[in-house]
Amino acid sequence: MDLLVNQVLAGIATGAIYACMALAIVMIFQAIDHLNFAQGEMAMFSTFIAWQLMQWGVPYWWAFILTLIISFAAGVIIERVLFKPLAKAPVLTNVAGFIALFAIINSVAGLIWDFTIKQFPTPFGSSPFMGSQLISTHQAGMIGVTLVLLILLFLFFRFTRIGLAMRAAATLPESARLVGINTGWMIALGWGMATAIGAIAGILIAPVVFLEPNMMGGVLLYGFAAAVLGGLSSPLGAVIGGFLVGIFENLVGTYIPGVGNELKLPIALALIVIVLVVKPTGLMGRTVVKRV
């Protein structure tokens, strides 16, 4: 029983990271109707910025806040410079843009910081949480930061004018324009927020997987799986999908004989395929009907 509880708690901790990544993916998907294949690399680069700030002597939490500000600004700039001109371009053109962004960010990070593995600090420590051997303080910190983030996002989108405008621009862009909402800038703000959320995921997972330019490859795949499982039209579904994928990944690796780290991802993705066959919109996604 202790093993089961331990694996579930560990799955919730890693699922918190997948939830952040899935939420960032869904926010950009709702804004431009495309999947951001460079989301993981953007998070990795933000994590390197945080690491560099700490190397220069900036305290952890100040580096954390500064990184979020820089990441937010970078997300807005990327949308304005690269993807705003591609707004009406064919789908493959946007895909090529994302792939190019992926390669550029990965190469630039390797050029600046090289491809050697670096240790990333954690402010939470790695000792048992409250004396329990089932979960470490860093895992508990990952869960806590993610829950605080989700609460803040809920309050922002539910009770602020900008949050409501962003929701309107994402769901009913034509109606939003008619009431005076600048949907273009709402999309840019969504990019900025998604980039900052991805930075949080990178900073939280870096002490576990270590810091290097390819650190977010697997995390991004799990984030995609979580977003599709929960529903690409539902931010809440993406978060729930992230936690479910994290728990499922850990339980599969523990209780199915012969399954190692190399096989956990294919099995998790197989589960996603099964779910999508039964419910293509995901667990909480909505069916979009278009008039023709």
C-alpha atoms as a printed R data frame, in Angstrom:
    type eleno elety resid chain resno       x      y       z
1   ATOM     1    CA   MET     A     1   0.000  0.000   0.000
2   ATOM     2    CA   ASP     A     2   2.858  2.382   0.810
3   ATOM     3    CA   LEU     A     3   4.320  1.738  -2.637
4   ATOM     4    CA   LEU     A     4   0.988  2.561  -4.290
5   ATOM     5    CA   VAL     A     5   0.574  5.792  -2.305
6   ATOM     6    CA   ASN     A     6   4.173  6.752  -3.042
7   ATOM     7    CA   GLN     A     7   3.751  6.232  -6.778
8   ATOM     8    CA   VAL     A     8   0.457  8.146  -6.839
9   ATOM     9    CA   LEU     A     9   1.988 11.097  -4.972
10  ATOM    10    CA   ALA     A    10   5.062 11.047  -7.224
11  ATOM    11    CA   GLY     A    11   2.725 10.912 -10.222
12  ATOM    12    CA   ILE     A    12   0.819 13.937  -8.945
13  ATOM    13    CA   ALA     A    13   4.122 15.811  -8.561
14  ATOM    14    CA   THR     A    14   5.301 15.068 -12.111
15  ATOM    15    CA   GLY     A    15   1.729 15.488 -13.339
16  ATOM    16    CA   ALA     A    16   1.829 19.052 -12.014
17  ATOM    17    CA   ILE     A    17   4.605 19.783 -14.528
18  ATOM    18    CA   TYR     A    18   2.696 18.086 -17.334
19  ATOM    19    CA   ALA     A    19  -0.356 20.127 -16.329
20  ATOM    20    CA   CYS     A    20   1.612 23.393 -16.647
21  ATOM    21    CA   MET     A    21   2.954 22.370 -20.038
22  ATOM    22    CA   ALA     A    22  -0.478 21.192 -21.234
23  ATOM    23    CA   LEU     A    23  -2.048 24.441 -20.048
24  ATOM    24    CA   ALA     A    24   0.516 26.459 -22.026
25  ATOM    25    CA   ILE     A    25  -0.142 24.331 -25.111
26  ATOM    26    CA   VAL     A    26  -3.917 24.754 -24.820
27  ATOM    27    CA   MET     A    27  -3.668 28.532 -24.322
28  ATOM    28    CA   ILE     A    28  -1.753 28.955 -27.577
29  ATOM    29    CA   PHE     A    29  -3.958 26.430 -29.384
30  ATOM    30    CA   GLN     A    30  -7.078 28.360 -28.384
31  ATOM    31    CA   ALA     A    31  -5.463 31.602 -29.518
32  ATOM    32    CA   ILE     A    32  -4.224 30.566 -32.983
33  ATOM    33    CA   ASP     A    33  -5.699 27.065 -33.526
34  ATOM    34    CA   HIS     A    34  -2.239 25.480 -33.857
35  ATOM    35    CA   LEU     A    35  -0.070 23.342 -31.583
36  ATOM    36    CA   ASN     A    36   3.181 24.991 -30.495
37  ATOM    37    CA   PHE     A    37   5.881 22.388 -31.123
38  ATOM    38    CA   ALA     A    38   8.491 24.776 -29.687
39  ATOM    39    CA   GLN     A    39   6.764 25.111 -26.298
40  ATOM    40    CA   GLY     A    40   9.277 22.834 -24.592
41  ATOM    41    CA   GLU     A    41  12.282 24.654 -26.049
42  ATOM    42    CA   MET     A    42  10.861 27.992 -24.958
43  ATOM    43    CA   ALA     A    43  10.503 26.620 -21.426
44  ATOM    44    CA   MET     A    44  14.051 25.258 -21.550
45  ATOM    45    CA   PHE     A    45  15.484 28.601 -22.636
46  ATOM    46    CA   SER     A    46  13.594 30.369 -19.841
47  ATOM    47    CA   THR     A    47  15.036 27.871 -17.371
48  ATOM    48    CA   PHE     A    48  18.540 28.665 -18.608
49  ATOM    49    CA   ILE     A    49  17.823 32.366 -18.081
50  ATOM    50    CA   ALA     A    50  16.835 31.649 -14.469
51  ATOM    51    CA   TRP     A    51  19.992 29.555 -13.987
52  ATOM    52    CA   GLN     A    52  22.174 32.310 -15.457
53  ATOM    53    CA   LEU     A    53  20.620 34.936 -13.198
54  ATOM    54    CA   MET     A    54  21.356 32.759 -10.170
55  ATOM    55    CA   GLN     A    55  24.920 32.266 -11.386
56  ATOM    56    CA   TRP     A    56  25.235 36.054 -11.363
57  ATOM    57    CA   GLY     A    57  24.186 36.093  -7.714
58  ATOM    58    CA   VAL     A    58  20.477 36.860  -8.005
59  ATOM    59    CA   PRO     A    59  18.480 35.118  -5.209
60  ATOM    60    CA   TYR     A    60  16.293 32.210  -6.342
61  ATOM    61    CA   TRP     A    61  12.864 33.816  -6.040
62  ATOM    62    CA   TRP     A    62  14.012 37.095  -7.585
63  ATOM    63    CA   ALA     A    63  15.486 35.090 -10.478
64  ATOM    64    CA   PHE     A    64  12.175 33.201 -10.692
65  ATOM    65    CA   ILE     A    65  10.140 36.427 -10.951
66  ATOM    66    CA   LEU     A    66  12.546 38.094 -13.391
67  ATOM    67    CA   THR     A    67  12.492 34.986 -15.584
68  ATOM    68    CA   LEU     A    68   8.695 35.045 -15.722
69  ATOM    69    CA   ILE     A    69   8.750 38.709 -16.755
70  ATOM    70    CA   ILE     A    70  11.385 38.081 -19.434
71  ATOM    71    CA   SER     A    71   9.535 34.989 -20.666
72  ATOM    72    CA   PHE     A    72   6.239 36.864 -20.864
73  ATOM    73    CA   ALA     A    73   7.850 39.640 -22.913
74  ATOM    74    CA   ALA     A    74   9.583 37.098 -25.164
75  ATOM    75    CA   GLY     A    75   6.295 35.285 -25.823
76  ATOM    76    CA   VAL     A    76   4.597 38.537 -26.853
77  ATOM    77    CA   ILE     A    77   7.520 39.451 -29.147
78  ATOM    78    CA   ILE     A    78   7.559 35.997 -30.786
79  ATOM    79    CA   GLU     A    79   3.846 36.227 -31.535
80  ATOM    80    CA   ARG     A    80   4.087 39.786 -32.891
81  ATOM    81    CA   VAL     A    81   7.194 39.206 -35.010
82  ATOM    82    CA   LEU     A    82   6.817 35.621 -36.233
83  ATOM    83    CA   PHE     A    83   3.263 34.335 -35.965
84  ATOM    84    CA   LYS     A    84   1.133 37.445 -36.458
85  ATOM    85    CA   PRO     A    85   2.275 37.625 -40.129
86  ATOM    86    CA   LEU     A    86   1.395 33.914 -40.442
87  ATOM    87    CA   ALA     A    87  -2.126 34.325 -39.074
88  ATOM    88    CA   LYS     A    88  -3.793 33.618 -42.431
89  ATOM    89    CA   ALA     A    89  -1.068 31.355 -43.815
90  ATOM    90    CA   PRO     A    90  -1.669 27.630 -44.539
91  ATOM    91    CA   VAL     A    91  -1.355 25.155 -41.692
92  ATOM    92    CA   LEU     A    92   1.935 23.720 -42.964
93  ATOM    93    CA   THR     A    93   3.451 27.187 -43.027
94  ATOM    94    CA   ASN     A    94   2.691 27.593 -39.334
95  ATOM    95    CA   VAL     A    95   4.065 24.116 -38.620
96  ATOM    96    CA   ALA     A    96   7.272 25.044 -40.424
97  ATOM    97    CA   GLY     A    97   7.457 28.197 -38.306
98  ATOM    98    CA   PHE     A    98   7.145 26.208 -35.093
99  ATOM    99    CA   ILE     A    99   9.772 23.688 -36.194
100 ATOM   100    CA   ALA     A   100  12.134 26.497 -37.171
101 ATOM   101    CA   LEU     A   101  11.572 28.171 -33.792
102 ATOM   102    CA   PHE     A   102  12.265 24.842 -32.074
103 ATOM   103    CA   ALA     A   103  15.581 24.383 -33.897
104 ATOM   104    CA   ILE     A   104  16.681 27.997 -33.427
105 ATOM   105    CA   ILE     A   105  16.021 28.062 -29.678
106 ATOM   106    CA   ASN     A   106  17.687 24.680 -29.111
107 ATOM   107    CA   SER     A   107  20.778 25.654 -31.095
108 ATOM   108    CA   VAL     A   108  21.093 29.086 -29.503
109 ATOM   109    CA   ALA     A   109  20.821 27.577 -26.020
110 ATOM   110    CA   GLY     A   110  23.555 25.063 -26.873
111 ATOM   111    CA   LEU     A   111  25.729 27.818 -28.334
112 ATOM   112    CA   ILE     A   112  25.416 30.031 -25.259
113 ATOM   113    CA   TRP     A   113  25.428 27.457 -22.459
114 ATOM   114    CA   ASP     A   114  26.754 24.339 -24.304
115 ATOM   115    CA   PHE     A   115  25.194 20.872 -24.101
116 ATOM   116    CA   THR     A   116  26.733 19.707 -20.817
117 ATOM   117    CA   ILE     A   117  24.376 18.761 -17.972
118 ATOM   118    CA   LYS     A   118  24.067 21.357 -15.218
119 ATOM   119    CA   GLN     A   119  22.542 21.080 -11.768
120 ATOM   120    CA   PHE     A   120  19.617 23.373 -11.042
121 ATOM   121    CA   PRO     A   121  18.878 24.372  -7.442
122 ATOM   122    CA   THR     A   122  15.588 23.899  -5.653
123 ATOM   123    CA   PRO     A   123  14.374 26.201  -2.880
124 ATOM   124    CA   PHE     A   124  12.338 23.390  -1.350
125 ATOM   125    CA   GLY     A   125  15.127 20.908  -0.632
126 ATOM   126    CA   SER     A   126  14.986 17.161  -1.235
127 ATOM   127    CA   SER     A   127  14.350 15.856   2.289
128 ATOM   128    CA   PRO     A   128  11.181 13.890   3.177
129 ATOM   129    CA   PHE     A   129   8.117 16.127   3.332
130 ATOM   130    CA   MET     A   130   6.869 16.493   6.933
131 ATOM   131    CA   GLY     A   131   8.869 13.420   7.910
132 ATOM   132    CA   SER     A   132   7.095 11.179   5.382
133 ATOM   133    CA   GLN     A   133   9.147  8.982   3.061
134 ATOM   134    CA   LEU     A   134   6.325  8.990   0.504
135 ATOM   135    CA   ILE     A   135   7.032 12.420  -0.971
136 ATOM   136    CA   SER     A   136   9.980 14.828  -0.931
137 ATOM   137    CA   THR     A   137   9.831 18.515  -0.136
138 ATOM   138    CA   HIS     A   138  10.642 19.367  -3.756
139 ATOM   139    CA   GLN     A   139   7.758 17.227  -5.011
140 ATOM   140    CA   ALA     A   140   5.449 18.898  -2.513
141 ATOM   141    CA   GLY     A   141   6.755 22.282  -3.640
142 ATOM   142    CA   MET     A   142   6.040 21.400  -7.281
143 ATOM   143    CA   ILE     A   143   2.458 20.525  -6.398
144 ATOM   144    CA   GLY     A   144   2.034 23.647  -4.252
145 ATOM   145    CA   VAL     A   145   3.380 26.061  -6.882
146 ATOM   146    CA   THR     A   146   1.186 24.490  -9.555
147 ATOM   147    CA   LEU     A   147  -1.950 24.734  -7.407
148 ATOM   148    CA   VAL     A   148  -1.225 28.396  -6.601
149 ATOM   149    CA   LEU     A   149  -0.700 29.071 -10.310
150 ATOM   150    CA   LEU     A   150  -3.996 27.404 -11.213
151 ATOM   151    CA   ILE     A   151  -5.890 29.414  -8.581
152 ATOM   152    CA   LEU     A   152  -4.352 32.683  -9.810
153 ATOM   153    CA   LEU     A   153  -5.220 31.840 -13.416
154 ATOM   154    CA   PHE     A   154  -8.800 30.976 -12.437
155 ATOM   155    CA   LEU     A   155  -9.201 34.313 -10.642
156 ATOM   156    CA   PHE     A   156  -7.579 36.171 -13.535
157 ATOM   157    CA   PHE     A   157  -9.806 34.690 -16.233
158 ATOM   158    CA   ARG     A   158 -12.956 34.840 -14.115
159 ATOM   159    CA   PHE     A   159 -12.805 38.246 -12.430
160 ATOM   160    CA   THR     A   160 -10.527 40.612 -14.405
161 ATOM   161    CA   ARG     A   161 -11.441 42.649 -17.481
162 ATOM   162    CA   ILE     A   162  -8.355 41.523 -19.405
163 ATOM   163    CA   GLY     A   163  -8.977 37.886 -18.492
164 ATOM   164    CA   LEU     A   164 -12.587 38.062 -19.664
165 ATOM   165    CA   ALA     A   165 -11.473 39.800 -22.860
166 ATOM   166    CA   MET     A   166  -8.912 37.058 -23.520
167 ATOM   167    CA   ARG     A   167 -11.567 34.383 -23.036
168 ATOM   168    CA   ALA     A   168 -13.906 36.201 -25.414
169 ATOM   169    CA   ALA     A   169 -11.168 36.629 -28.025
170 ATOM   170    CA   ALA     A   170 -10.337 32.917 -27.836
171 ATOM   171    CA   THR     A   171 -13.882 31.563 -28.000
172 ATOM   172    CA   LEU     A   172 -15.777 34.145 -30.091
173 ATOM   173    CA   PRO     A   173 -13.216 36.363 -31.867
174 ATOM   174    CA   GLU     A   174 -15.684 37.954 -34.295
175 ATOM   175    CA   SER     A   175 -18.112 38.912 -31.529
176 ATOM   176    CA   ALA     A   176 -15.205 40.168 -29.412
177 ATOM   177    CA   ARG     A   177 -14.116 42.497 -32.211
178 ATOM   178    CA   LEU     A   178 -17.649 43.883 -32.489
179 ATOM   179    CA   VAL     A   179 -17.579 44.997 -28.845
180 ATOM   180    CA   GLY     A   180 -14.205 46.699 -29.226
181 ATOM   181    CA   ILE     A   181 -11.778 44.029 -27.991
182 ATOM   182    CA   ASN     A   182  -8.400 44.079 -29.733
183 ATOM   183    CA   THR     A   183  -8.211 40.356 -30.415
184 ATOM   184    CA   GLY     A   184  -4.697 40.624 -31.873
185 ATOM   185    CA   TRP     A   185  -3.243 41.895 -28.624
186 ATOM   186    CA   MET     A   186  -5.300 39.386 -26.642
187 ATOM   187    CA   ILE     A   187  -3.589 36.630 -28.657
188 ATOM   188    CA   ALA     A   188  -0.197 38.210 -27.929
189 ATOM   189    CA   LEU     A   189  -0.991 38.326 -24.203
190 ATOM   190    CA   GLY     A   190  -2.012 34.669 -24.378
191 ATOM   191    CA   TRP     A   191   1.371 33.846 -25.914
192 ATOM   192    CA   GLY     A   192   3.131 35.766 -23.174
193 ATOM   193    CA   MET     A   193   1.215 33.988 -20.421
194 ATOM   194    CA   ALA     A   194   1.748 30.585 -22.033
195 ATOM   195    CA   THR     A   195   5.491 31.237 -22.265
196 ATOM   196    CA   ALA     A   196   5.621 32.272 -18.604
197 ATOM   197    CA   ILE     A   197   3.663 29.159 -17.562
198 ATOM   198    CA   GLY     A   198   6.062 27.012 -19.582
199 ATOM   199    CA   ALA     A   199   8.951 28.713 -17.773
200 ATOM   200    CA   ILE     A   200   7.440 27.669 -14.440
201 ATOM   201    CA   ALA     A   201   7.282 24.067 -15.661
202 ATOM   202    CA   GLY     A   202  10.910 24.175 -16.771
203 ATOM   203    CA   ILE     A   203  12.173 25.703 -13.535
204 ATOM   204    CA   LEU     A   204  10.288 23.159 -11.417
205 ATOM   205    CA   ILE     A   205  11.364 20.091 -13.400
206 ATOM   206    CA   ALA     A   206  15.012 21.141 -13.908
207 ATOM   207    CA   PRO     A   207  16.179 19.928 -10.451
208 ATOM   208    CA   VAL     A   208  14.773 16.481 -11.334
209 ATOM   209    CA   VAL     A   209  15.923 15.979 -14.936
210 ATOM   210    CA   PHE     A   210  18.943 18.356 -14.751
211 ATOM   211    CA   LEU     A   211  19.473 21.333 -17.018
212 ATOM   212    CA   GLU     A   212  20.554 20.917 -20.643
213 ATOM   213    CA   PRO     A   213  19.141 22.031 -24.031
214 ATOM   214    CA   ASN     A   214  17.216 18.774 -24.646
215 ATOM   215    CA   MET     A   215  15.714 18.516 -21.149
216 ATOM   216    CA   MET     A   216  12.118 19.283 -22.153
217 ATOM   217    CA   GLY     A   217  11.707 16.785 -25.027
218 ATOM   218    CA   GLY     A   218   9.944 14.093 -23.013
219 ATOM   219    CA   VAL     A   219   8.074 16.632 -20.892
220 ATOM   220    CA   LEU     A   220   6.662 18.267 -24.024
221 ATOM   221    CA   LEU     A   221   5.407 14.905 -25.327
222 ATOM   222    CA   TYR     A   222   3.664 14.225 -22.028
223 ATOM   223    CA   GLY     A   223   2.276 17.760 -22.124
224 ATOM   224    CA   PHE     A   224   0.814 17.121 -25.580
225 ATOM   225    CA   ALA     A   225  -0.637 13.835 -24.353
226 ATOM   226    CA   ALA     A   226  -2.191 15.585 -21.337
227 ATOM   227    CA   ALA     A   227  -3.627 18.391 -23.473
228 ATOM   228    CA   VAL     A   228  -5.186 15.950 -25.951
229 ATOM   229    CA   LEU     A   229  -6.474 13.689 -23.173
230 ATOM   230    CA   GLY     A   230  -8.116 16.551 -21.276
231 ATOM   231    CA   GLY     A   231  -9.324 18.331 -24.404
232 ATOM   232    CA   LEU     A   232  -7.579 20.992 -26.468
233 ATOM   233    CA   SER     A   233 -10.557 23.299 -25.995
234 ATOM   234    CA   SER     A   234 -10.521 23.031 -22.186
235 ATOM   235    CA   PRO     A   235  -7.776 24.550 -19.986
236 ATOM   236    CA   LEU     A   236  -9.238 22.742 -16.968
237 ATOM   237    CA   GLY     A   237  -9.250 19.493 -18.924
238 ATOM   238    CA   ALA     A   238  -5.595 20.000 -19.835
239 ATOM   239    CA   VAL     A   239  -4.702 20.374 -16.151
240 ATOM   240    CA   ILE     A   240  -6.678 17.274 -15.164
241 ATOM   241    CA   GLY     A   241  -5.112 15.416 -18.089
242 ATOM   242    CA   GLY     A   242  -1.656 16.392 -16.845
243 ATOM   243    CA   PHE     A   243  -2.259 14.916 -13.408
244 ATOM   244    CA   LEU     A   244  -3.826 11.767 -14.883
245 ATOM   245    CA   VAL     A   245  -0.902 11.217 -17.256
246 ATOM   246    CA   GLY     A   246   1.593 11.714 -14.423
247 ATOM   247    CA   ILE     A   247  -0.146  9.186 -12.181
248 ATOM   248    CA   PHE     A   248  -0.652  6.689 -15.012
249 ATOM   249    CA   GLU     A   249   2.994  6.959 -16.082
250 ATOM   250    CA   ASN     A   250   4.229  6.111 -12.591
251 ATOM   251    CA   LEU     A   251   1.792  3.276 -12.019
252 ATOM   252    CA   VAL     A   252   2.613  1.676 -15.386
253 ATOM   253    CA   GLY     A   253   6.338  1.826 -14.687
254 ATOM   254    CA   THR     A   254   5.840  0.242 -11.260
255 ATOM   255    CA   TYR     A   255   3.217 -2.442 -11.723
256 ATOM   256    CA   ILE     A   256   3.628 -3.692 -15.296
257 ATOM   257    CA   PRO     A   257   6.582 -6.118 -15.525
258 ATOM   258    CA   GLY     A   258   9.290 -5.296 -18.025
259 ATOM   259    CA   VAL     A   259   8.237 -1.684 -18.502
260 ATOM   260    CA   GLY     A   260  11.153  0.699 -18.020
261 ATOM   261    CA   ASN     A   261  11.561  4.396 -18.679
262 ATOM   262    CA   GLU     A   262  11.838  3.681 -22.409
263 ATOM   263    CA   LEU     A   263   8.393  2.054 -22.604
264 ATOM   264    CA   LYS     A   264   6.374  4.259 -20.262
265 ATOM   265    CA   LEU     A   265   5.774  6.943 -22.881
266 ATOM   266    CA   PRO     A   266   4.506  4.585 -25.644
267 ATOM   267    CA   ILE     A   267   2.097  2.943 -23.197
268 ATOM   268    CA   ALA     A   268   0.856  6.318 -21.982
269 ATOM   269    CA   LEU     A   269   0.338  7.476 -25.552
270 ATOM   270    CA   ALA     A   270  -1.474  4.226 -26.335
271 ATOM   271    CA   LEU     A   271  -3.925  5.076 -23.548
272 ATOM   272    CA   ILE     A   272  -4.443  8.507 -25.105
273 ATOM   273    CA   VAL     A   273  -5.217  6.895 -28.477
274 ATOM   274    CA   ILE     A   274  -7.771  4.620 -26.830
275 ATOM   275    CA   VAL     A   275  -9.441  7.565 -25.088
276 ATOM   276    CA   LEU     A   276  -9.549  9.578 -28.306
277 ATOM   277    CA   VAL     A   277 -11.102  6.678 -30.196
278 ATOM   278    CA   VAL     A   278 -13.885  6.649 -27.619
279 ATOM   279    CA   LYS     A   279 -14.132 10.451 -27.220
280 ATOM   280    CA   PRO     A   280 -12.158 12.383 -29.863
281 ATOM   281    CA   THR     A   281 -12.656 15.746 -28.128
282 ATOM   282    CA   GLY     A   282 -10.906 14.520 -24.979
283 ATOM   283    CA   LEU     A   283 -12.338 14.137 -21.510
284 ATOM   284    CA   MET     A   284 -13.561 17.738 -21.148
285 ATOM   285    CA   GLY     A   285 -13.280 19.150 -24.662
286 ATOM   286    CA   ARG     A   286 -16.241 20.530 -26.508
287 ATOM   287    CA   THR     A   287 -17.372 19.665 -30.009
288 ATOM   288    CA   VAL     A   288 -16.921 22.604 -32.381
289 ATOM   289    CA   VAL     A   289 -19.603 22.960 -35.039
290 ATOM   290    CA   LYS     A   290 -18.898 25.201 -38.037
291 ATOM   291    CA   ARG     A   291 -21.485 26.421 -40.516
292 ATOM   292    CA   VAL     A   292 -20.628 25.929 -44.155
